């Protein structure tokens, strides 16, 4: 072993230490880089390799990756060396019953939805899934529930939040449900009975006293309910005591999601 190899090996060990314990100061792209350490022989060869944490593995890795998605979504670095996967991990899907052509036919509301979706694209991936019937909606939600996604159903009897409270709740749900949320907008008649059966259970578990306070405090359902549709009871929230059409409800919801993200980042978009 030559005398020049020892200092080099020591520097690489220090690099490993700082990469794992001080990653947010060094912008190390763990998801794409591999670290190679020379062995003790005169011919260097790969000894240790570190690859993406995103692929699963142990629960510790998954928890670390989940925390980084939330951390980087609120405090974006201007450095281009930061891994893209850490800033694009938050996902929200809106499931609604109705025809796509009908809902998107109101041009100014669709333009508003597109604008907020574009603004959110650097931190949250937002999408809409349309369903032809309640049965189709329930099938999609069953899949979401099995994957552990957080399900938030819009209902007039759900919890009502201020924008600041909703921001706090939304990012609490993000962390609790693995950065994957699903908002549900029912048909013209409201949510299916198979979903509403969970509402009494949810309100009874998270009643906070006072009108419109049920479910506050970042509550989330834990029961399985009697119908077996969800692994955990969905969360119920209300945008308003008023009734909105599907296009209006979706656009208002998306604006509030964007507002919540700006409140979380501490920008000047929201005025108290």
C-alpha positions as CSV (number, residue, x, y, z in Angstrom):
1,X,0.0,0.0,0.0
2,X,1.4,3.4,-1.0
3,X,1.5,6.4,1.3
4,X,-0.7,8.4,-1.0
5,X,-3.6,6.0,-0.8
6,X,-4.2,6.4,2.9
7,X,-5.1,10.2,2.8
8,X,-7.3,9.6,-0.2
9,X,-9.1,6.8,1.5
10,X,-9.6,9.1,4.6
11,X,-11.1,11.9,2.5
12,X,-13.6,9.5,0.9
13,X,-14.7,8.2,4.3
14,X,-15.2,11.8,5.4
15,X,-17.3,12.4,2.2
16,X,-19.5,9.4,3.0
17,X,-20.0,10.8,6.6
18,X,-21.0,14.3,5.5
19,X,-23.2,13.0,2.6
20,X,-25.4,11.0,5.0
21,X,-25.5,13.3,8.0
22,X,-25.2,16.7,6.4
23,X,-26.8,16.1,2.9
24,X,-28.9,19.3,3.0
25,X,-25.7,21.4,3.1
26,X,-23.8,19.6,0.4
27,X,-26.7,18.9,-2.2
28,X,-25.5,15.3,-2.7
29,X,-27.6,13.6,-5.4
30,X,-27.9,10.2,-3.7
31,X,-30.6,9.0,-6.2
32,X,-28.2,9.1,-9.2
33,X,-24.7,8.8,-7.8
34,X,-22.6,5.7,-7.0
35,X,-19.6,6.0,-4.7
36,X,-16.6,3.8,-5.4
37,X,-13.9,3.2,-2.8
38,X,-10.5,1.6,-3.9
39,X,-9.5,-1.5,-2.1
40,X,-6.2,-2.2,-0.5
41,X,-4.7,-3.7,-3.6
42,X,-2.7,-1.7,-6.1
43,X,-5.5,-2.1,-8.7
44,X,-8.5,-0.1,-7.6
45,X,-11.9,-1.8,-7.9
46,X,-15.4,-1.1,-6.6
47,X,-15.9,-2.0,-3.0
48,X,-18.9,-0.1,-1.8
49,X,-21.7,1.3,-3.9
50,X,-24.6,3.5,-2.8
51,X,-27.7,3.7,-5.0
52,X,-31.1,5.3,-4.9
53,X,-33.1,5.3,-1.7
54,X,-36.3,5.6,-3.7
55,X,-36.4,2.0,-4.7
56,X,-37.9,0.8,-1.4
57,X,-35.8,-1.6,0.8
58,X,-36.0,-1.0,4.5
59,X,-38.6,1.1,6.2
60,X,-35.9,3.4,7.5
61,X,-34.9,4.2,3.9
62,X,-38.5,4.9,3.0
63,X,-39.0,7.2,6.0
64,X,-35.8,9.1,5.1
65,X,-36.9,9.5,1.5
66,X,-40.4,10.6,2.6
67,X,-39.0,13.3,4.9
68,X,-36.8,14.6,2.1
69,X,-39.7,15.0,-0.3
70,X,-41.5,17.2,2.2
71,X,-38.4,19.1,3.2
72,X,-37.3,20.0,-0.3
73,X,-40.8,20.8,-1.4
74,X,-41.0,23.6,1.1
75,X,-37.4,24.8,0.9
76,X,-36.3,24.6,-2.7
77,X,-32.6,25.1,-3.3
78,X,-31.5,27.2,-6.2
79,X,-28.6,24.8,-6.8
80,X,-29.2,22.7,-10.0
81,X,-27.2,19.9,-8.4
82,X,-30.1,18.9,-6.1
83,X,-31.7,15.7,-7.1
84,X,-34.9,16.2,-9.1
85,X,-36.6,13.2,-7.4
86,X,-36.5,15.0,-4.1
87,X,-38.5,17.9,-5.3
88,X,-41.1,16.1,-7.4
89,X,-42.2,13.5,-4.8
90,X,-45.5,15.1,-3.6
91,X,-48.5,13.9,-5.5
92,X,-52.2,14.9,-5.3
93,X,-54.9,13.3,-7.5
94,X,-58.5,14.6,-7.7
95,X,-61.0,11.9,-8.3
96,X,-64.4,13.1,-9.4
97,X,-67.6,11.6,-10.9
98,X,-68.5,13.3,-14.2
99,X,-67.6,13.6,-17.8
100,X,-64.3,15.2,-18.7
101,X,-65.7,17.2,-21.6
102,X,-68.5,18.6,-19.5
103,X,-66.3,19.6,-16.5
104,X,-63.6,21.2,-18.7
105,X,-66.0,23.0,-21.0
106,X,-66.1,26.2,-18.9
107,X,-63.0,27.7,-20.4
108,X,-62.1,30.3,-17.8
109,X,-62.4,27.8,-15.0
110,X,-60.2,25.3,-16.9
111,X,-57.7,28.1,-17.5
112,X,-57.6,28.7,-13.8
113,X,-57.1,25.0,-13.0
114,X,-54.3,24.9,-15.6
115,X,-52.6,28.0,-14.2
116,X,-52.5,26.7,-10.6
117,X,-51.4,23.2,-11.8
118,X,-48.5,24.9,-13.6
119,X,-47.6,26.9,-10.5
120,X,-47.6,23.8,-8.4
121,X,-45.5,21.7,-10.8
122,X,-42.2,22.5,-9.1
123,X,-43.4,21.1,-5.8
124,X,-46.6,19.1,-6.2
125,X,-47.7,16.9,-9.1
126,X,-51.4,17.5,-9.5
127,X,-53.8,15.4,-11.7
128,X,-57.5,14.8,-12.2
129,X,-59.1,11.4,-12.7
130,X,-62.7,11.3,-14.1
131,X,-65.1,8.5,-13.3
132,X,-68.2,7.5,-15.3
133,X,-70.1,6.2,-12.2
134,X,-69.9,5.8,-8.4
135,X,-68.9,2.1,-8.9
136,X,-65.9,3.2,-11.0
137,X,-65.0,5.8,-8.4
138,X,-65.1,3.2,-5.6
139,X,-62.9,0.8,-7.5
140,X,-60.3,3.6,-7.9
141,X,-60.5,4.5,-4.2
142,X,-60.0,0.9,-3.1
143,X,-56.8,0.8,-5.1
144,X,-55.6,4.1,-3.5
145,X,-56.5,2.8,0.0
146,X,-54.5,-0.4,-0.5
147,X,-51.5,1.7,-1.5
148,X,-51.8,3.7,1.7
149,X,-52.8,7.0,0.1
150,X,-54.6,9.6,2.2
151,X,-58.2,10.0,1.0
152,X,-60.0,13.3,1.6
153,X,-63.7,13.4,0.7
154,X,-65.4,16.8,0.0
155,X,-68.7,16.9,1.8
156,X,-71.0,19.6,3.2
157,X,-70.9,17.9,6.6
158,X,-67.1,17.6,6.7
159,X,-64.6,19.7,8.7
160,X,-64.2,23.3,7.7
161,X,-60.7,24.9,7.7
162,X,-59.3,28.4,7.3
163,X,-56.6,28.5,4.6
164,X,-53.8,28.4,7.3
165,X,-55.4,25.5,9.0
166,X,-55.8,23.7,5.8
167,X,-52.1,24.2,4.9
168,X,-51.1,22.7,8.2
169,X,-53.5,19.8,7.8
170,X,-52.5,19.1,4.2
171,X,-48.8,18.8,5.0
172,X,-49.6,16.7,8.0
173,X,-51.5,14.3,5.8
174,X,-48.7,14.3,3.3
175,X,-46.3,13.1,5.9
176,X,-48.7,10.6,7.4
177,X,-49.7,9.1,4.1
178,X,-46.4,8.9,2.3
179,X,-46.8,12.2,0.3
180,X,-49.7,10.8,-1.7
181,X,-53.2,12.4,-1.3
182,X,-56.5,11.8,-3.1
183,X,-59.3,14.4,-3.0
184,X,-62.8,13.1,-3.8
185,X,-65.6,15.1,-5.5
186,X,-68.8,13.1,-5.7
187,X,-71.6,13.2,-8.3
188,X,-74.4,15.7,-8.4
189,X,-76.1,13.8,-5.6
190,X,-73.0,13.8,-3.4
191,X,-70.7,11.1,-2.2
192,X,-71.8,7.4,-2.6
193,X,-73.5,5.8,0.4
194,X,-70.5,3.4,0.6
195,X,-68.3,6.4,1.5
196,X,-70.8,8.3,3.6
197,X,-71.1,5.3,6.0
198,X,-67.6,6.2,7.3
199,X,-68.6,9.8,8.0
200,X,-70.3,9.1,11.4
201,X,-67.3,7.0,12.5
202,X,-64.9,9.8,11.5
203,X,-66.9,12.7,13.1
204,X,-67.5,10.7,16.2
205,X,-63.8,10.0,16.6
206,X,-62.6,13.5,15.8
207,X,-65.4,15.8,17.1
208,X,-63.9,19.0,18.4
209,X,-67.0,20.7,19.7
210,X,-68.7,23.6,18.0
211,X,-70.1,24.1,14.6
212,X,-67.7,23.2,11.7
213,X,-65.0,22.0,14.1
214,X,-65.3,18.2,13.5
215,X,-62.1,16.7,12.3
216,X,-59.8,19.7,13.0
217,X,-56.4,19.3,14.5
218,X,-55.0,17.4,11.5
219,X,-57.2,14.4,12.3
220,X,-57.2,11.2,10.2
221,X,-59.4,8.2,10.4
222,X,-58.0,4.9,11.6
223,X,-60.9,2.5,11.5
224,X,-61.7,0.1,8.7
225,X,-65.5,0.7,8.8
226,X,-68.1,-1.9,8.2
227,X,-68.1,-2.0,4.4
228,X,-64.4,-2.8,4.0
229,X,-63.8,-0.3,1.2
230,X,-61.0,1.5,2.9
231,X,-58.1,0.2,5.0
232,X,-58.5,3.4,7.0
233,X,-61.5,5.7,7.3
234,X,-61.3,8.6,4.8
235,X,-61.0,12.3,6.0
236,X,-64.1,14.5,5.4
237,X,-63.8,18.2,4.7
238,X,-66.0,21.0,3.3
239,X,-65.0,23.8,1.1
240,X,-68.0,25.9,2.1
241,X,-71.6,25.6,3.4
242,X,-72.5,26.7,-0.1
243,X,-73.0,24.3,-3.1
244,X,-70.7,24.6,-6.1
245,X,-70.8,23.0,-9.5
246,X,-68.1,20.4,-10.3
247,X,-65.9,22.8,-12.4
248,X,-66.1,25.5,-9.7
249,X,-65.4,23.0,-6.8
250,X,-62.3,21.6,-8.6
251,X,-60.9,25.1,-9.4
252,X,-61.5,26.4,-5.8
253,X,-59.9,23.3,-4.4
254,X,-56.8,23.6,-6.6
255,X,-56.4,27.2,-5.7
256,X,-56.5,26.3,-2.0
257,X,-53.9,23.6,-2.5
258,X,-51.7,26.1,-4.2
259,X,-52.3,28.6,-1.4
260,X,-51.5,25.9,1.2
261,X,-48.2,25.3,-0.5
262,X,-47.3,29.0,-0.5
263,X,-48.2,29.3,3.2
264,X,-46.0,26.3,3.9
265,X,-43.1,28.0,2.0
266,X,-43.7,31.3,3.7
267,X,-44.2,33.4,0.6
268,X,-46.3,36.5,0.4
269,X,-49.1,35.0,-1.6
270,X,-51.5,34.6,1.4
271,X,-52.5,37.6,3.4
272,X,-54.0,37.1,6.8
